[in-house]
Amino acid sequence: MPASVRTIVSASIALLLAALLLSPALADEEKATFELTINITWSPGTAPFEYPKAGGHLSRLVGATHRNRYSMFRDGHTASSGLEALAEIGRPDILKAELLDAQRRSRVGTIFELPRLDKVPGQMKAIVSATKEYPLLSFVTMLAPSPDWFTGLSDVPLVLDGKWTEAADFQLLAWDAGSDSGKTYVAPNADTQPRQSVRLVSTRHFLGRRGLITVGSVKLRRVK
């Protein structure tokens, strides 16, 4: 075999070996695991106006990683049927069905769910697997009792400038799904027609002298 051919073959083998050695590392970089710690501070002390006498609680939490072609909720947008059901009565199954449909359309990646929080203040935790194909994270849970109020995060970036987010902190606010016209925690059902857009709750229930009252905080940490 001529020397020039041997050189080309040797170089090709070296490149192949290098690719085989690097491919696991590259594959690992395409995936990550996050710990989501949700601390709920909503209480008579933080939001005293008309606070429910029987206390507050949170419904089951539903979340997902997704692309920007999917939105769980956005300020000024109309709530989906799934978000409406969760925000009004704490029912998660319609929202989960919407997520599964979006997953089949390759708009949603990982779907996750947490049990209801029966007493607030309190804490909820989730471990979420993600890929760079679905670089955003959203979740929602009902503030109960309430007409259609919920809290959560929407379109949290898990990837910035091509790199995984290592840690981030967020504040949680109270949102109105725009589907019920009730004005108090225990108001009777009053379907809003036509439906209004999703917006922050700015009544005295979650508005203090210093502005909007937070209902909790979120710590996002990459663990793998």
N, C-alpha and C positions, 0 to 999 in steps of 0.2 A: 504494500500500500504506500503510495507516494507520501512524502512528509507533509505536504500541504493538505492532503485529504485527512491524514491522521490528526492534524492540528484542528481542522474544522470539526471532526467527529468528537475530539476531546472537548472542544469548546461547547458543543451542543450538549454533551453529557453533563458538563459542569453547570450549564444553565438550567437543565432539567432537574438536576439534584437541588440546585438553589431554589427553584420554584416549588419543589416538593417540600423542602424544609420551611419555606416561608408561608405556604398556603394555610397551615393550621393557625398561624398567628393572624393572617389576614382574615380568616374566617371568624376568629374570636373577636376581632375588631368590628365585625358586622353585627355582633350581638352584645347585649348588656343586660344586667339585672339590677333593678332599682328597689330600694326600700322606701315605701311611702308611709310617713307617720303623720296622722291627722289628729291634731289636738283641738277639741271643741271646748270653747270657753263660754259659750252662750249660757247665761244664768240670770237669776233675778238681780244679781249684783252688777252685771255688765249691761243688761238690757231690761231695766225694771218696768218700763211702761207696759201695763196690761199683761205682764208675764203670766203664762197659764198657771192657775192655782194648783192643778194636778201635776205640774212640772212639764218639761219638754223632753223630746226624744228625737232621734234621727231614724229615718227609714233605712232599709237596705241600701247600700251604696253600689252603684254600677259605674264601671269605668272601662276605658279602652285606650290602646295606642292606635294611631291612625295617620293617614295622610291629610293634606290640607283640603282634599276634595270632600272630606267628611267634617261635619261640625255637630257637636253635642248640644251646644248652646252658644249664642253670641248676642251681645247687647244690640238691641234694635231689630233682631230677627224674630220671626214667629216660632214658637215652640212646636216641636213635633208632637204627634199623638203620644209617643212614648214618654217624652219629658212631661207632658201635661198630666198623664196618669201618675207618674211618680211624684210630681210636685203637689198634686191635689190629694191623693189618697195613699201615697207611698207604695204604689203597685209597680214593680220593676219589670214584669214579664213583657210588656209591649216594647219598652225601650230595648230590652235584650233581643227581642225579635228583630227590631230595626238594626241593631248592631250585627246580628248574624247575617242579615240581608246585605249590609254594607261589607261584611267580611267576604261574602261570596262574590261581591263586585270588586274585590281587592282594594277597598278603601279603608278597611279596618284590619288591624293585626291581632294583638292579644286583647281578649275580653276578660275582665275580672269583676268580682263581686265580693262584698263584705256583709256580714250580718248587721242587723239594725243595732243601733246604740240605744238601749232602753232608758238610759238616764244620762243627763248632761249636768255639768261638764263631764267629759270623758275622752277616751282615745280610741282610734281605729288604726290598724296597721295592715299594709298589704305588701306583698312581694310581687313585682311586675317584671316579666320578661319582655324585652324589646329588640327590634332589629332596625337598622337604619332605613329600611324600606318604609317603615311606619314611624316617623321621627317625632310625632306629637302625642301628648297624653291629655285626656280629659276624664272627669268623673263628676257625678252629681249624687246628692242625697236630699231627701225632704226634711225641712225644718217642721216638726210636728208638735202640737197641732197648728195648722195654719190653712188659709184658703188655697194658696198655690205657691208657697214660698219654699225656696230650696237654697242650698249652697253647693259649691263645687269649684272646680277650675276647668278652664277651657283652653285648648291649643297650647299647652305647656311644651316648650321645645326641649326635647331630649338630646338633640344634636345641634351644636353651634359651630359654624365654620368647619364642618366635616368631622368634628370630634365630639365624643360623648360628654354630656354634662356630668360633672362629678358630684356637684352638690348645689342645691338651690332652696331658698325659703320663700314662702308665699303667705299672704294674709287671705282669710276667707271672709266673704261678705254675704249678706242675704240678698237673694234674687227673687223677683216676681215673674212667674211664668206667663202672665198676661192672659190667663184662661179663666180666672174666677175673680169676680168683683168684690169679694169680701174684704173688709177693712180691719178686721180684728182676728186674733188667733182662732177663736171658736165661732166665727161668723157662719151662719147657715150657707149652704151651697147657693151660689149666684153666678151661673154660667155667663161669661163675658162674650157678647156677640155684637159686632164681629170681634174676634180675638185680637188682643193688643200684642205688642212686641215684648220680648223679654227685656227687663230693665231692673236696675237695683231698687230694693225696697228703701224708700226715702221718707216713710212716715216716722212718727215718733218712736215706733217700736225699735227701729234700728238707726235712729238719728239722734245724736247727742250734741252737746255744746261745741264739741271739737270736730264734729262731722259725722260721717258714717261709722257705726259701731261694728267692729269685727266680731264674727261669731267663732273664730278659731284661727289656727295657723297650720301650715303644712311644711314638713321637712322632706325634701327629696334627696336621697343619697344613693350613689352608685355603689353597689356591693360586689359586683362581678363584671 
